[in-house]
Amino acid sequence: MEQSWRTARRLAQLEDFRFHDLRHTFASYMAMSGASLRAIAEVLGHRKLQNTMNYSHLLQSHVTSVVEHMTRPFLTPEDKGVDTDVQP
């Protein structure tokens, strides 16, 4: 397996990348796909959610998108500072 991993890294031109790093990527993709920390912990075999939190890293663009999605239903144009009575 080690030889196959080295070959795959060489072909992908990845120098500083460990097989273990794929666990972090997997956990992050699960989190950004909406999986709960409990579900991610189960798949990774973690007993403590803190370990799972150390593995799952969210992209800033994902966090921004989630916040925008959450606020959209609650903020009307008036709440956003938009004057809806303006005549063209």
FIFITOR-851561 format. One record per residue: x, y, z of N, C-alpha, C in turn. Coordinates in Angstrom, 3 decimals, always signed. Atoms other than C-alpha are relative to their C-alpha. Layout:
FIFITOR-851561
       nx       ny       nz      cax      cay      caz       cx       cy       cz
        X        Y        Z        X        Y        Z        X        Y        Z
...
This chain:
FIFITOR-851561
       nx       ny       nz      cax      cay      caz       cx       cy       cz
   +0.825   -1.188   +0.000   +0.000   +0.000   +0.000   +0.872   +1.256   +0.000
   -0.879   -1.173   -0.085   +2.858   +2.378   +0.809   +0.544   +0.383   -1.373
   -0.521   -0.292   +1.339   +4.304   +2.074   -2.695   -1.081   +0.632   -0.876
   +1.111   -0.568   +0.775   +0.899   +2.761   -4.262   -0.271   +1.435   +0.419
   +0.237   -1.353   -0.511   +0.461   +5.810   -2.024   +1.085   +0.953   -0.508
   -1.094   -0.841   +0.508   +3.887   +7.166   -3.002   -0.167   +0.281   -1.489
   +0.212   -0.179   +1.439   +3.106   +6.633   -6.685   -1.138   +0.988   -0.253
   +1.142   -0.907   +0.155   -0.277   +8.372   -6.364   +0.401   +1.430   +0.344
   -0.462   -1.342   -0.380   +1.356  +11.325   -4.554   +0.912   +0.596   -1.064
   -0.927   -0.490   +1.027   +4.078  +11.595   -7.176   -0.758   +0.420   -1.243
   +0.779   -0.324   +1.199   +1.593  +11.513  -10.056   -0.883   +1.239   +0.200
   +0.834   -1.169   -0.304   -0.596  +14.124   -8.335   +0.841   +1.209   +0.382
   -0.950   -1.048   -0.369   +2.505  +16.207   -7.557   -0.285   +0.558   +1.394
   +0.225   -0.365   -1.405   +1.708  +16.225   -3.834   +1.224   -0.407   +0.797
   -1.215   +0.320   -0.735   +4.862  +16.468   -1.778   -0.264   -0.181   +1.488
   +0.212   +0.028   -1.451   +3.735  +17.217   +1.781   -1.441   -0.384   +0.291
   +1.375   +0.471   -0.174   +0.585  +15.100   +2.020   +0.034   -1.432   +0.502
   +0.021   +1.333   -0.594   -0.086  +12.107   +4.245   -1.351   -0.652   -0.260
   +1.255   +0.729   +0.174   -2.731   +9.425   +3.800   -1.002   +0.422   +1.076
   +0.839   -0.416   -1.128   -4.080  +10.494   +7.202   -0.716   +1.320   -0.284
   +0.623   -1.285   +0.335   -4.827  +13.963   +5.764   -1.364   -0.193   -0.663
   +1.281   +0.271   +0.653   -7.663  +12.354   +3.809   -1.135   -0.108   +1.006
   +1.034   +0.040   -1.047   -9.538  +11.814   +7.111   -0.512   +1.408   +0.279
   +0.404   -1.392   -0.216   -9.554  +15.591   +7.617   -0.874   +0.482   -1.157
   +0.780   -0.398   +1.177  -10.788  +16.158   +4.074   -1.377   -0.638   +0.033
   +1.270   +0.720   -0.071  -13.486  +13.516   +4.482   -0.917   +0.619   +1.044
   +0.799   -0.589   -1.073  -14.680  +14.987   +7.791   -0.489   +1.394   -0.390
   +0.382   -1.350   +0.418  -14.709  +18.500   +6.340   -1.101   -0.048   -1.053
   +1.025   +0.124   +1.036  -16.698  +17.444   +3.276   -1.322   -0.477   +0.585
   +1.232   +0.446   -0.656  -19.183  +15.605   +5.484   -0.685   +1.169   +0.708
   +0.557   -1.138   -0.733  -19.639  +18.699   +7.662   -0.630   +1.014   -0.950
   +0.519   -0.984   +0.954  -20.105  +20.988   +4.656   -1.158   -0.554   -0.815
   +1.152   +0.613   +0.667  -22.636  +18.512   +3.255   -1.198   -0.104   +0.936
   +1.113   -0.032   -0.929  -24.767  +18.914   +6.350   -0.027   -1.107   +1.037
   -0.031   +1.068   -0.998  -23.747  +15.889   +8.417   +0.211   +0.588   +1.385
   -0.173   -0.454   -1.380  -23.976  +16.329  +12.170   +1.362   -0.448   +0.527
   -1.262   +0.412   -0.622  -20.885  +16.163  +14.355   -0.092   -1.425   +0.517
   +0.200   +1.357   -0.519  -22.333  +13.018  +15.922   +0.177   -1.022   -1.128
   -0.120   +0.923   +1.134  -22.609  +11.346  +12.487   +1.453   -0.102   -0.475
   -1.401   +0.005   +0.431  -19.082  +12.376  +11.519   +0.849   -0.772   +1.003
   -0.736   +0.713   -1.044  -17.754  +11.116  +14.849   -0.198   -1.503   -0.126
   +0.308   +1.430   +0.154  -19.475   +7.783  +14.282   +0.808   -0.609   -1.141
   -0.711   +0.514   +1.173  -17.934   +7.341  +10.833   +1.507   -0.045   +0.248
   -1.444   -0.050   -0.260  -14.462   +8.358  +12.021   +0.420   -0.850   +1.191
   -0.314   +0.819   -1.157  -14.698   +6.211  +15.145   +0.427   +0.804   +1.220
   -0.342   -0.839   -1.151  -14.364   +9.108  +17.590   -1.023   -0.179   +1.117
   +0.909   +0.040   -1.146  -15.819   +8.877  +21.078   -0.277   +1.408   +0.513
   +0.154   -1.381   -0.467  -15.336  +12.582  +21.820   -0.238   +0.921   -1.187
   +0.315   -0.928   +1.088  -16.916  +15.284  +19.669   +1.119   +1.011   -0.220
   -1.126   -0.928   +0.157  -13.887  +17.513  +20.321   +0.989   -0.528   -1.035
   -0.891   +0.586   +1.011  -11.771  +15.093  +18.277   -0.562   +0.228   -1.392
   +0.646   -0.196   +1.295  -14.283  +15.341  +15.456   +0.103   +1.453   -0.431
   -0.118   -1.422   +0.324  -14.223  +19.129  +15.637   +1.407   +0.335   -0.483
   -1.384   -0.216   +0.445  -10.439  +18.986  +15.245   +0.213   -0.505   -1.426
   -0.133   +0.575   +1.335  -10.897  +16.971  +12.050   -0.783   +0.764   -1.057
   +0.850   -0.642   +1.004  -13.667  +18.954  +10.362   +0.285   +1.493   -0.060
   -0.364   -1.394   +0.236  -12.587  +22.270   +8.907   -0.948   +0.556   -1.061
   +0.954   -0.586   +0.935  -15.126  +24.538   +7.217   +0.659   +1.113   -0.802
   -0.481   -1.090   +0.829  -14.285  +26.784   +4.311   -0.731   +1.276   +0.384
   +0.636   -1.274   -0.334  -14.953  +30.470   +4.992   -1.183   +0.269   -0.929
   +1.104   -0.206   +0.945  -17.120  +30.579   +1.857   -1.222   -0.819   +0.409
   +1.114   +0.827   -0.461  -19.237  +27.758   +3.302   -0.686   +0.655   +1.194
   +0.555   -0.652   -1.191  -19.692  +29.545   +6.628   -0.802   +1.232   -0.409
   +0.695   -1.191   +0.482  -20.654  +32.772   +4.844   -1.318   -0.378   -0.667
   +1.203   +0.459   +0.694  -23.151  +30.911   +2.659   -1.064   -0.481   +0.979
   +0.948   +0.505   -0.999  -24.755  +29.199   +5.666   -0.647   +1.158   +0.746
   +0.544   -1.155   -0.713  -25.166  +32.513   +7.500   -0.960   +0.764   -0.900
   +0.889   -0.689   +0.933  -26.656  +34.173   +4.409   -1.301   -0.775   -0.189
   +1.182   +0.844   +0.174  -29.033  +31.253   +3.921   -0.902   +0.071   +1.232
   +0.763   -0.051   -1.238  -30.099  +31.395   +7.565   -0.707   +1.343   +0.167
   +0.592   -1.319   -0.220  -30.756  +35.149   +7.581   -1.048   +0.374   -1.038
   +0.908   -0.362   +1.093  -32.639  +35.318   +4.263   -1.479   -0.062   +0.390
   +1.424   +0.061   -0.312  -36.031  +34.127   +5.589   -0.431   +0.980   +1.094
   +0.354   -0.822   -1.147  -35.878  +36.435   +8.608   +0.118   +1.488   -0.261
   -0.208   -1.419   +0.275  -34.812  +39.728   +7.070   -0.788   +0.429   -1.224
   +0.743   -0.580   +1.120  -37.202  +41.690   +4.907   +0.861   +1.098   -0.607
   -0.790   -1.097   +0.585  -35.916  +44.408   +2.531   +0.103   +1.195   +0.946
   -0.053   -1.119   -0.940  -36.811  +46.998   +5.204   +1.058   -0.256   +1.075
   -0.975   +0.350   -1.030  -34.702  +45.146   +7.760   +1.436   +0.131   -0.511
   -1.346   -0.093   +0.582  -31.750  +45.240   +5.369   +0.381   +1.431   -0.331
   -0.301   -1.392   +0.268  -31.940  +49.017   +5.101   -0.385   +0.446   -1.403
   +0.420   -0.345   +1.359  -33.546  +49.018   +1.654   -1.333   +0.752   +0.086
   +1.216   -0.798   +0.003  -36.161  +51.715   +1.104   -0.880   -0.503   -1.152
   +0.860   +0.582   +1.033  -39.009  +49.947   -0.733   -1.009   +1.002   -0.540
   +0.952   -1.017   +0.449  -41.052  +53.198   -1.135   +0.624   +0.974   -0.985
   -0.696   -0.914   +0.904  -38.527  +54.855   -3.459   -0.613   -0.126   -1.380
   +0.549   -0.031   +1.348  -40.043  +55.891   -6.783   +1.131   +0.183   -0.995
   -1.090   -0.128   +1.003  -37.897  +55.529   -9.938   +0.039   +1.373   -0.636
